[in-house]
Amino acid sequence: MPDRDYSAIQQVLHSRYYIGGAEVAAFEAEYAQFYGATQCRGLVNGLDATHLALRVMDVEPGDEIIVPTNTSIAT
């Protein structure tokens, strides 16, 4: 891993902002720009990502969602 990566990791650890904070906001902006998206949001885990994706797609309680059999317990 290049030294700049270690430096960035140390900066995040010293800031104590593992979720949110200036470093995360900068990463989200750069990631969105790289992929040509208007926004990007870093989430804590896959369950939060799944929940947000379902909300964005207007999935309602009782809707059928089909997932593979070898998926995580969260889905």
C-alpha positions as CSV (number, residue, x, y, z in Angstrom):
1,M,0.0,0.0,0.0
2,P,1.5,3.4,-0.9
3,D,2.5,5.8,1.8
4,R,-0.3,8.2,0.8
5,D,-2.9,5.5,1.6
6,Y,-1.4,5.0,5.1
7,S,-1.4,8.7,5.6
8,A,-5.1,9.0,4.6
9,I,-6.0,6.1,6.9
10,Q,-4.1,7.6,9.8
11,Q,-5.9,11.0,9.2
12,V,-9.3,9.3,9.4
13,L,-8.4,7.4,12.5
14,H,-7.0,10.5,14.2
15,S,-10.1,12.5,13.3
16,R,-12.3,9.8,14.9
17,Y,-14.9,10.3,12.2
18,Y,-15.3,6.8,10.8
19,I,-18.8,7.6,9.6
20,G,-19.3,11.1,8.3
21,G,-16.7,13.8,8.7
22,A,-14.6,15.7,6.2
23,E,-12.6,12.7,4.9
24,V,-15.7,10.7,4.2
25,A,-17.5,13.6,2.5
26,A,-14.4,14.1,0.3
27,F,-14.3,10.4,-0.6
28,E,-18.0,10.4,-1.4
29,A,-17.6,13.4,-3.7
30,E,-14.6,12.0,-5.5
31,Y,-16.3,8.6,-5.9
32,A,-19.4,10.2,-7.4
33,Q,-17.3,12.3,-9.8
34,F,-15.3,9.2,-10.9
35,Y,-18.5,7.3,-11.8
36,G,-20.3,10.3,-13.2
37,A,-22.9,10.2,-10.5
38,T,-24.5,13.3,-8.9
39,Q,-24.2,11.8,-5.4
40,C,-22.6,9.0,-3.4
41,R,-23.2,8.0,0.2
42,G,-20.9,5.7,2.2
43,L,-22.9,3.5,4.5
44,V,-22.0,1.5,7.6
45,N,-22.8,-2.0,6.3
46,G,-24.6,-4.0,3.6
47,L,-27.9,-4.1,5.6
48,D,-28.1,-0.3,5.5
49,A,-27.2,-0.4,1.8
50,T,-29.9,-2.9,1.1
51,H,-32.5,-1.0,3.1
52,L,-31.6,2.3,1.3
53,A,-31.8,0.6,-2.1
54,L,-35.2,-0.8,-1.3
55,R,-36.5,2.6,-0.2
56,V,-35.2,4.3,-3.3
57,M,-37.0,1.7,-5.4
58,D,-40.3,2.3,-3.5
59,V,-40.5,-1.2,-2.3
60,E,-43.4,-1.5,0.2
61,P,-44.0,-4.1,3.0
62,G,-45.6,-7.2,1.4
63,D,-43.9,-6.7,-2.0
64,E,-42.1,-9.8,-3.4
65,I,-38.3,-9.6,-3.5
66,I,-36.5,-12.5,-5.1
67,V,-32.9,-13.2,-3.9
68,P,-30.5,-16.0,-4.5
69,T,-30.4,-18.8,-2.0
70,N,-26.7,-18.1,-1.1
71,T,-27.2,-14.6,0.1
72,S,-26.5,-13.0,3.5
73,I,-28.9,-13.2,6.4
74,A,-29.7,-9.5,6.1
75,T,-31.5,-10.0,2.7
